[in-house]
Amino acid sequence: MKAGIAREALDGERRVAATPETVKQLVGLGLAVDIESGAGLASGHSDDDYRQAGASVVQSLDLGALDVYCHVRPIEPSTAGALRRDSVTVGLGSPSSELPTVRALAAGGITSFAMELVPRISRAQSMDALTSQALVAGYRCVLEAAMRLPRFFPLYMTAAGTIPPAKVLVLGAGVAGLQAIGTAKRLGARVSANDIRPASADEVASMGGTFIKLDLETAEASGGYARELSADRGVLQRALLTPYVAQSDVLITTAAVPGRRAPLLVSREMVQGMRPGSVVVDLAAESGGNVEGSIPGQDILVPCADGQGTVTLVGIKDAASAMPADASRLFAKNVANLIALMTRDGVVSPDFDDEVVAGTCLTHRGEVRHSPTADALTALSGLAGETVPLESAQPGSDRPGTEGAH
């Protein structure tokens, strides 16, 4: 069977779905591997590196000849239409926001696996791409903040005087949030954090942070994810967080609710109440934003309430892609491990009695197997007077965000 590795076409995407190391793994499984020329350059891997690992380097993939198609970003409907029937795709699918692609995959009889849907169970940890990429994103957002803050993170005691440590507040203590806490702590900052999931308190403490407990209802969903607070509770949460935000030099927000727009945690007035020179980094900017007014990929100067300075609001975009070498190392291993789970004697043959395989599958034999996506397509098709096959829809939850428990 032949596996193809795409050169990512989306502007700004620098990751690759296979590294020379994982190519060796795929070849060892009995697969032939084609990779598009230049696919790994941004991640530090040359075409020769892939050749030495056993891959064939091609100028462009012959999609109709592939049995397995590996990718990072969700594929386009036109790409799905060019793949042969019964072929397998493995990569990020963002099913809640890529319904036209899901429709094309189902219509083309493609068996697609969305890495966001990997069940969070111990046996699947080596395939959990959300966790691996959130690890990179949480680390990166602290570096982005440190580069913009006009002062040190750590405490310094010098002959000229003592410089106190920066105060960093992290909202959302899932995978990315915990990594942000640990990174800021290693840089010497004084770190506090809040999350609406009660189990987060011990996790924050384990990373060296101080947990801020608010008088709110608990909001933990299945799989360790957060669920969205009611509207009135959201208002109360912002009111309770306001004094903590005002005291911070750096605010990092990483909260996300699976399958929904990112919750609004910080209003513009809260940002304006921070000290001049403070920095706010919104890791959830691409999914709607935790901070009012954040724009993905842009720095916005927000005037302080007293008019005496500004606060820098950073909308993070492509956080994992900003560190393509290690992000690709982790993501490619996630992909290869999932393929290995489905491969026997050189043949990729998914066993849907396996809960990891079944849970990660998005489409198969013309059917949408992920029930929230199937429901979304049914609603969309109802508006257009169409039907979508749903007979084999499986229960599950769409997970486009970066946050969750380990």
Salt bridges, closest charged atoms under 4 A:
GLU13 OE2 - ARG15 NE 2.86
GLU13 OE1 - ARG73 NE 2.64
ASP34 OD2 - LYS2 NZ 3.48
ASP48 OD1 - ARG51 NH1 2.71
ASP67 OD1 - ARG84 NH2 2.29
ASP128 OD2 - ARG120 NE 2.88
GLU144 OE2 - ARG140 NE 2.93
GLU144 OE1 - ARG148 NH1 2.63
ASP195 OD1 - ARG197 NE 3.16
GLU217 OE2 - ARG227 NH2 3.61
GLU217 OE1 - ARG233 NE 3.40
GLU228 OE1 - ARG260 NH1 3.38
ASP249 OD2 - ARG151 NH1 3.40
ASP249 OD1 - ARG275 NH2 2.91
ASP299 OD2 - ARG148 NE 2.62
ASP318 OD1 - ARG73 NH2 2.29
ASP326 OD1 - ARG329 NE 3.34
ASP354 OD1 - ARG123 NH2 2.90
GLU386 OE1 - ARG103 NH1 3.11
